[in-house]
Every structure is written in structure tokens, then in C-alpha cells.
Amino acid sequence: MLGVLVLCSRICSSKLELDDLYTRLKITPCPHCKTVGSLIKHGFLRGYDQNNHLNTTIRAARVFCSNRRVSRGGSAIGCGRTFSVWMADKIKHLFLSADSLWQFLSGAVSSGNKLGAFRKLNSGLSDSAPYHIWRRFLKAQAAIRTALAGLCEPPQIVSDCPAQLTLAHLQKAFKEHPLSPIAAFGATLQTFFI
């Protein structure tokens, strides 16, 4: 199936939305094989807690399309693949929450000091972490701005800093949303920010 986009993750904006997804698993089609009735909860993706580095926390849940049932023809009903269900406040492959990432990026753009903005978070990560995170953000800007262009026009501000323009566009697109702009981006567009 060339040219068909398959979402292998789902991003929920709240615990209520996650619980609603769980209650509808048996009537939800698998994103891979489109079979209805084969989805089951299948564990969690764990990572370190931002607030306590010694504890792990649940970052996402796994859902399995069960291929253990057999149809009358003798073939498996489900495909046997999994997908993840994330909360919007978690960032894939990043220790920071969406709110902390927003604070860091906003602080780095306004002050021009990435390390200083990162130290205000008291995250306990190394001094090289803000530069790695900043590089990921810079690499993702084209995709972020393209996605935001489908939601609203970019704000008319004068700046020679592309990062500032991206954050202003993000803030304009989700100014009415109850979540932070980065969490709202993930929940609304069903894609990861960086």
C-alpha cells in the first residue's frame, strides 16, 4: 500500500479521552489491518520521571491487535501488530514534559541563552542536553510550520529568528486550547512535536 499513511500512535489530550479509547477498543479498527474487534491493552512504555530521576513512570500504553483468534477459514483475524497511545503531555524520546519543553524553548528564544533557560527547569540532565533538544527542534521546524499552516496563518511579526517565528505561530494556533501549545499540537494534529 504505497502512499497510504498509517498512524502507528495515538495521542490523547486527557485521561478521560484515554479511558474513552480503552472502553471503545473492541469497536475500534486496527490502524494497520483495519480489523474490528481484535484490539486489546498490551502493557506500557515506561521511562524516567522528570520530577524524580530514580523512579520510572508510564509514558504511553501499548495496544495489541490480537492474532490469536482464528476465523472459520483457519486464518488469524488480527494482524499481531501493536501501536502506542500517548498522553499529550509526554514527548516521544524526550525526558521533558510538553510543558517543560515549551518553557525551555520560550526561554531560549526570549533570552538567547539555551543553557540558562534549560537550567531554570531543574531537570538534572547534563549541560549538553539543551543543545541536543534545540537541534531536534531546529530539524523539526519545517514539519511544524507546515502542519501549523493548515490551522491558521502565521502571525505578522518582524523577526530574523526562525525559532521565534515558529513559537509565535504555535502560540497563535493554540491560544484558546487548555493544554500548553506543544501538548495541544500533538493532541490536535495526532503527530509528535519533535
ROLUM-439751 format. One line per 4 residues: for each residue y, z, x negated of C-alpha. Coordinates in steps of 0.25 Angstrom, whole numbers. Layout:
BEGIN
Y:Z:X; ...
This chain:
BEGIN
0:0:0; 11:-5:-9; 25:-2:-4; 21:10:5
28:23:1; 18:35:3; 25:49:3; 16:58:-4
24:70:-2; 31:76:10; 44:85:9; 47:95:19
60:101:21; 56:115:27; 43:124:28; 44:121:43
43:106:40; 31:109:31; 24:117:41; 26:106:51
20:96:42; 8:105:40; 6:106:55; 6:91:56
-3:87:45; -15:83:54; -6:73:61; 2:68:49
-3:55:42; -6:56:27; 5:49:19; -6:42:11
-17:37:21; -9:39:34; -22:47:40; -18:57:50
-26:70:51; -30:71:37; -19:79:31; -21:94:26
-14:104:18; -19:104:4; -12:114:-5; 1:115:-12
9:111:-24; 13:123:-32; 24:124:-42; 32:135:-49
42:143:-40; 57:140:-44; 60:155:-42; 48:161:-49
42:153:-60; 29:161:-61; 26:158:-46; 21:145:-40
26:140:-27; 21:130:-17; 29:117:-20; 22:108:-10
10:107:-1; -1:96:-2; -7:89:10; -20:82:9
-25:70:17; -40:74:19; -50:64:16; -62:74:19
-64:69:33; -72:57:35; -70:47:46; -81:41:55
-82:29:46; -84:38:33; -71:37:26; -61:48:23
-50:50:33; -39:55:24; -35:50:10; -37:62:2
-23:62:-4; -12:73:-4; 3:74:-2; 13:85:-5
22:92:5; 34:97:-2; 45:106:3; 59:100:1
64:112:-8; 53:108:-19; 55:97:-29; 43:90:-34
40:92:-49; 52:102:-50; 53:117:-51; 66:118:-44
68:118:-29; 77:108:-22; 88:118:-20; 88:121:-35
87:107:-39; 99:104:-30; 107:116:-37; 103:111:-51
107:96:-48; 120:100:-41; 124:110:-52; 120:100:-63
129:89:-57; 141:98:-54; 141:105:-67; 135:94:-76
126:105:-83; 112:103:-79; 107:115:-87; 117:124:-81
114:120:-67; 99:122:-69; 101:136:-75; 108:140:-63
95:138:-55; 88:149:-64; 75:141:-63; 69:145:-76
66:131:-81; 69:126:-95; 83:121:-99; 77:107:-99
73:107:-84; 87:103:-79; 87:91:-87; 73:86:-82
77:89:-68; 90:82:-70; 83:70:-76; 74:69:-64
86:70:-54; 93:58:-62; 80:50:-61; 79:52:-46
93:49:-43; 91:34:-39; 80:38:-29; 88:50:-24
101:42:-21; 93:30:-15; 86:40:-5; 99:46:-2
106:33:0; 97:31:12; 102:44:18; 117:43:16
128:36:8; 131:43:-6; 143:51:-6; 156:45:-11
159:54:-23; 164:49:-37; 155:53:-48; 149:47:-60
137:56:-60; 125:50:-52; 119:64:-50; 131:69:-43
131:57:-34; 116:59:-31; 118:74:-28; 130:71:-19
122:60:-11; 111:70:-10; 120:81:-5; 127:71:5
113:66:11; 108:80:14; 121:88:16; 116:92:30
102:95:26; 98:110:26; 90:108:13; 96:106:-1
99:91:-4; 87:90:-13; 77:96:-3; 84:88:9
82:75:0; 67:78:-1; 65:82:13; 73:71:19
68:59:11; 54:65:8; 55:62:-7; 57:71:-19
71:72:-25; 67:71:-39
